[in-house]
């Protein structure tokens, strides 16, 4: 099959079947609300698609696909609390719609629901699937901690940043592909190749997000441009700029980072001007192209169906080249 629309429709249908009309309402309603906000459903799609590479019974991976989406949304609830975020997908975050305590507890419940969904997987490889899920879960926490640690320092190298986004973002995408392949009955070699493919696509995806937040078109990006700059977020652009800047450029960047209540337009334009002079957008785009080329070469070298290879290639390319 390998139809993006069909897979996404199946996932949405199954998510809607999850019944959170329970008591206490203030615990379960935020879960339903969070899942209803939509999203790209990248992780469950990749889980089902990678399973379909090796078996026609790809629906066997649906409980795992839903577990991965539930886990991903759990992390968003807690991230929004830590970031004091008010909007998610142009709608109020759970912590804004209710409060931080509700977001924390509903997020905890979502994590438990993710494991309940994962327990429904019927596969001889269940032990490996559970180990992969657990290892990924702790790595995502490690990535989030690094991200928070980086907020307190300017001394972050590009390599450190790449390791942080590998943990915070890329491993969950890679694990989604790996778990689907495990359920489908892939060989160890095939699983390792797909995991590397997923990791490099995940890194590219996050770097593209960094670029879009600063250089995207608000009309298509779906949110205000320059949020990372205003929040002094350690992105590839800022980390690379601090590394490559002249003394004067670095001081100007530091002054903007330390500025209290700066004018939004002035700060964004000034920082972008420094980025442009240093060339960090070009550096990011070159890194994206290198990672995506490596990922697609891994896929090309695999002995899987032409249809499946084409689907994963097209889907990966759409993630990397997206404008929102």
Residue pairs with C-beta under 8 A, 6 or more apart in sequence:
1 7
1 52
1 58
2 49
2 52
2 307
2 308
2 310
2 311
4 45
4 311
4 314
4 315
7 44
7 45
7 48
7 49
8 41
8 45
10 48
10 59
10 62
11 41
11 44
11 45
11 48
11 62
11 65
11 66
11 69
12 41
14 62
14 65
14 66
15 35
15 66
15 69
18 35
18 66
18 113
20 28
20 29
20 31
20 32
21 28
21 32
22 28
26 98
26 102
27 102
27 105
27 106
27 109
28 106
28 109
30 77
30 94
30 97
30 98
30 102
30 103
30 106
31 106
31 109
31 110
31 113
33 94
33 97
34 73
34 76
34 77
34 94
34 106
34 110
35 69
35 70
35 73
37 88
37 89
37 91
38 89
39 73
39 89
40 319
41 69
42 173
42 176
42 205
42 319
43 65
43 68
43 69
43 72
43 172
43 173
43 176
44 65
44 66
44 68
44 69
44 176
45 65
45 315
46 173
46 176
46 177
46 180
46 198
46 312
46 315
47 61
47 64
47 65
47 68
47 176
47 177
47 179
47 180
48 58
48 59
48 61
48 62
48 65
48 180
49 58
49 180
49 308
49 311
49 312
49 315
50 61
50 176
50 177
50 178
50 179
50 180
50 181
50 184
50 186
50 194
50 312
51 58
51 60
51 61
51 180
51 181
51 183
51 184
52 58
52 180
52 184
52 308
53 180
53 181
53 184
53 186
53 304
53 305
53 308
53 312
54 181
54 184
54 185
54 186
54 190
54 304
55 183
55 184
55 185
58 180
58 184
60 121
60 122
60 123
60 183
60 184
61 121
61 179
61 180
61 183
61 184
63 117
63 118
63 119
63 120
63 121
64 117
64 118
64 121
64 129
64 179
64 180
64 183
65 176
65 180
66 117
67 114
67 115
67 117
67 118
67 121
67 133
68 114
68 133
68 172
68 175
68 176
68 179
70 110
70 111
70 113
70 114
70 117
71 110
71 111
71 114
71 133
71 137
71 172
72 172
73 110
74 107
74 108
74 110
74 111
74 114
75 107
75 140
75 144
76 88
77 93
77 94
77 95
77 103
77 104
77 106
77 107
77 110
78 103
78 104
78 107
79 85
79 144
80 88
80 93
80 94
80 95
80 96
80 103
81 95
81 100
81 103
81 104
81 107
82 144
82 148
83 231
84 95
85 93
85 95
85 96
86 92
86 93
86 96
87 93
87 96
87 223
88 94
89 222
90 222
90 223
93 103
94 102
94 103
94 106
94 107
95 102
95 103
98 106
118 129
118 130
118 133
121 129
121 183
123 129
123 182
123 183
125 182
125 183
125 185
128 182
129 179
129 182
129 183
132 175
132 178
132 179
132 182
133 175
133 179
135 175
136 171
136 172
136 175
139 167
139 171
140 167
140 168
140 171
140 172
142 167
143 164
143 165
143 166
143 167
143 168
143 169
143 171
144 168
146 160
146 163
146 164
146 167
146 168
147 164
147 168
147 234
150 156
150 160
150 161
150 164
150 234
151 232
151 234
154 242
154 254
154 257
156 234
156 239
156 242
157 239
157 243
158 236
158 239
158 240
158 243
160 239
161 234
161 235
161 236
161 239
162 203
162 236
165 202
165 203
165 206
165 207
166 199
166 202
166 203
168 206
169 202
169 203
169 205
169 206
170 198
170 199
170 200
170 201
170 202
170 203
170 205
170 206
171 199
171 202
172 202
173 198
173 199
173 201
173 202
173 205
174 195
174 196
174 197
174 198
174 199
174 202
175 195
175 198
176 198
177 194
177 195
177 197
177 198
178 191
178 194
178 195
178 198
181 190
181 191
181 194
182 191
186 194
190 302
190 304
193 298
193 301
193 302
194 302
196 295
196 298
197 295
197 298
197 299
197 312
197 316
200 291
200 292
200 294
200 295
200 298
201 291
201 292
201 295
201 316
201 319
201 320
203 291
204 288
204 291
204 292
204 295
204 319
204 320
205 319
205 320
207 236
207 284
207 287
207 288
207 291
208 288
208 319
208 320
208 321
208 322
210 228
210 235
210 236
210 237
210 284
211 236
211 237
211 281
211 284
211 285
211 288
212 221
212 322
212 323
212 324
213 221
213 225
213 226
213 227
213 228
213 235
214 225
214 226
214 228
214 229
214 235
214 237
214 268
214 272
214 275
214 281
215 225
215 272
215 281
216 225
216 323
216 324
217 225
217 323
218 224
218 225
220 323
220 324
221 323
221 324
222 324
225 268
226 264
226 267
226 268
226 272
227 233
228 235
228 237
228 238
229 238
229 267
229 268
229 271
229 272
230 264
230 267
230 268
232 238
232 257
236 280
236 283
236 284
236 287
237 275
237 280
237 281
237 284
238 253
240 278
240 280
240 283
240 284
241 249
241 253
241 274
241 275
241 278
241 280
242 250
242 253
244 278
244 279
244 280
245 253
245 274
245 278
249 274
249 277
249 278
252 270
252 274
253 271
253 274
256 262
256 267
256 270
256 271
259 267
275 281
288 320
292 316
292 317
292 320
295 316
296 313
296 316
296 317
299 309
299 312
299 313
299 316
300 309
302 309
